[in-house]
Amino acid sequence: MLRLPPPAGAYIQNEHSYQVGSALLWKRRAEAALDALDKAQRQLQACKRREQRLRLRLTKLQQERAREKRAQADARQTLKEHVQDFAMQLSSSMA
């Protein structure tokens, strides 16, 4: 025997009154959703502020490190010049 297709719309569940819910329930759900959205937005803003503070601190640390490297290079260069001068003075005094 051939199977008959299901009647049109049979796969769509019928809405029942207990599934729809009352207006107060939907209002409470909407308020809860808005509260959750507000909380998520506050957390996002806090994260953005935290990220900005970390970026600024990282930039400061990188600038300080670059400044220290320049100072070390300058100190090495000065020391190198002093050693060369001393070596020249020593060689001229021995000659």
Stockholm file with secondary structure:
# STOCKHOLM 1.0

chainA/1-95         MLRLPPPAGAYIQNEHSYQVGSALLWKRRAEAALDALDKAQRQLQACKRREQRLRLRLTKLQQERAREKRAQADARQTLKEHVQDFAMQLSSSMA
#=GR chainA/1-95 SS CCCCCCCTTTTSCCCCHHHHCCHHHHHHHHHHHHHHHHHHHHHHHHHHHHHHHHHHHHHHHHHHHHHHHHHHHHHHHHHHHHHHHHHHHHHHHHC
#=GC SS_cons        CCCCCCCTTTTSCCCCHHHHCCHHHHHHHHHHHHHHHHHHHHHHHHHHHHHHHHHHHHHHHHHHHHHHHHHHHHHHHHHHHHHHHHHHHHHHHHC
//
